């Protein structure tokens, strides 16, 4: 009988190529270190932004997985991929303040979780990936669906 226990975070079948290589390994080699980190950051942001609207805890876990990949490649230097660490400066040209953006993202969370999510984003913007990971891991442990 087929095993129905699927792990979409750590071992997703839909990314296995059948030749012993996963698609993430191809992406790493094609994009190089800085490109791969940028790719991971994009996915982290995507999963954090959509989690409350789509897959909840699973999306937070996916964001944590990508954050681990960034940290694994960190050689103590910042990648300087994010141009501004202050979210109000980062989004100024959109004509909205960060508080409006995070309010929309976290509107379905309780106040404690909303503040934690804001802190996760701010640490990512500042390239404090280990701090972001620790807050996100605690957030996931306490998350109620």
C-alpha positions as CSV (number, residue, x, y, z in Angstrom):
1,X,0.0,0.0,0.0
2,X,1.2,3.5,-0.9
3,X,2.5,5.8,2.0
4,X,0.1,8.7,2.2
5,X,2.3,10.5,4.7
6,X,3.5,13.4,2.6
7,X,6.0,16.0,3.8
8,X,5.5,19.1,1.8
9,X,8.1,21.0,3.8
10,X,11.2,18.9,4.1
11,X,10.8,16.3,1.4
12,X,8.2,17.3,-1.2
13,X,7.7,14.6,-3.9
14,X,6.7,17.1,-6.5
15,X,10.3,18.6,-6.6
16,X,12.1,15.2,-7.0
17,X,13.4,14.6,-10.5
18,X,13.8,10.9,-10.3
19,X,17.6,10.9,-11.0
20,X,18.6,11.6,-7.4
21,X,18.5,15.4,-7.8
22,X,15.9,17.8,-6.4
23,X,15.0,21.0,-8.2
24,X,16.4,23.1,-5.4
25,X,19.9,21.8,-6.3
26,X,19.5,23.0,-9.8
27,X,18.2,26.4,-8.7
28,X,21.3,26.8,-6.3
29,X,23.7,26.1,-9.1
30,X,22.0,28.2,-11.8
31,X,21.5,31.2,-9.6
32,X,24.8,31.2,-7.6
33,X,25.0,32.1,-3.9
34,X,23.7,35.6,-4.0
35,X,21.0,34.7,-6.5
36,X,19.9,31.7,-4.5
37,X,19.7,33.8,-1.3
38,X,17.5,36.3,-3.2
39,X,15.4,33.4,-4.4
40,X,15.0,32.1,-0.9
41,X,14.1,35.6,0.5
42,X,11.5,36.0,-2.2
43,X,9.9,32.7,-1.1
44,X,10.2,33.5,2.6
45,X,8.3,36.7,2.0
46,X,5.7,35.0,-0.2
47,X,4.9,32.3,2.4
48,X,4.8,34.8,5.3
49,X,2.5,37.1,3.4
50,X,0.1,34.5,2.2
51,X,0.0,32.2,5.2
52,X,-3.1,33.5,6.8
53,X,-4.9,33.6,3.5
54,X,-3.9,30.1,2.3
55,X,-2.1,27.3,4.1
56,X,-1.5,28.7,7.6
57,X,1.0,26.7,9.6
58,X,2.3,24.9,6.5
59,X,3.2,28.1,4.8
60,X,5.0,29.4,8.0
61,X,7.0,26.1,8.0
62,X,7.9,26.5,4.4
63,X,9.1,30.1,5.2
64,X,11.2,28.6,8.0
65,X,12.7,26.0,5.6
66,X,13.8,28.7,3.2
67,X,15.2,30.7,6.1
68,X,17.3,27.7,7.1
69,X,18.7,27.5,3.6
70,X,19.7,31.2,3.8
71,X,21.4,30.7,7.2
72,X,23.2,27.5,5.9
73,X,24.8,29.6,3.2
74,X,25.6,32.6,5.5
75,X,29.3,33.2,5.9
76,X,28.8,35.9,8.6
77,X,28.7,38.6,5.9
78,X,25.4,40.2,4.9
79,X,24.4,39.5,1.4
80,X,23.3,43.1,0.9
81,X,20.3,42.0,-1.2
82,X,17.8,44.1,0.7
83,X,18.5,47.7,-0.1
84,X,16.9,49.3,3.0
85,X,16.4,47.7,6.4
86,X,13.8,50.3,7.4
87,X,10.5,49.0,6.1
88,X,9.0,52.5,5.8
89,X,11.9,53.5,3.5
90,X,11.7,50.2,1.7
91,X,8.0,50.7,0.7
92,X,8.0,54.5,0.5
93,X,7.6,54.5,-3.3
94,X,4.4,52.4,-2.9
95,X,2.8,55.3,-1.1
96,X,1.9,53.3,1.9
97,X,3.5,52.8,5.3
98,X,4.8,49.5,6.6
99,X,2.1,49.6,9.4
100,X,-0.6,49.4,6.7
101,X,1.1,46.6,4.9
102,X,1.7,44.5,8.0
103,X,-1.8,45.2,9.2
104,X,-3.1,43.7,6.0
105,X,-0.9,40.7,6.3
106,X,-1.6,40.0,10.0
107,X,-5.2,41.1,10.2
108,X,-6.4,37.6,11.2
109,X,-3.8,37.1,13.9
110,X,-4.1,38.0,17.6
111,X,-2.0,41.0,18.6
112,X,0.9,39.0,20.1
113,X,1.3,36.9,16.9
114,X,0.9,40.1,14.7
115,X,3.8,41.7,16.6
116,X,5.9,38.5,16.3
117,X,5.2,38.4,12.5
118,X,6.2,42.1,12.2
119,X,9.4,41.3,14.1
120,X,10.1,38.4,11.7
121,X,9.8,40.7,8.7
122,X,11.9,43.4,10.3
123,X,14.7,41.0,11.1
124,X,14.6,39.6,7.5
125,X,14.7,43.2,6.1
126,X,17.8,43.8,8.4
127,X,19.3,40.5,7.3
128,X,19.2,39.2,10.9
129,X,18.3,35.8,9.7
130,X,19.1,33.8,12.8
131,X,16.9,36.1,15.0
132,X,14.1,35.9,12.4
133,X,14.4,32.1,12.4
134,X,14.2,31.8,16.2
135,X,11.2,34.1,16.3
136,X,9.5,32.2,13.5
137,X,10.2,28.8,15.0
138,X,8.6,30.0,18.3
139,X,5.7,31.4,16.3
140,X,5.1,28.1,14.6
141,X,5.2,26.1,17.9
142,X,2.5,28.4,19.4
143,X,0.5,28.8,16.2
144,X,-3.2,27.7,16.4
145,X,-5.0,26.8,13.2
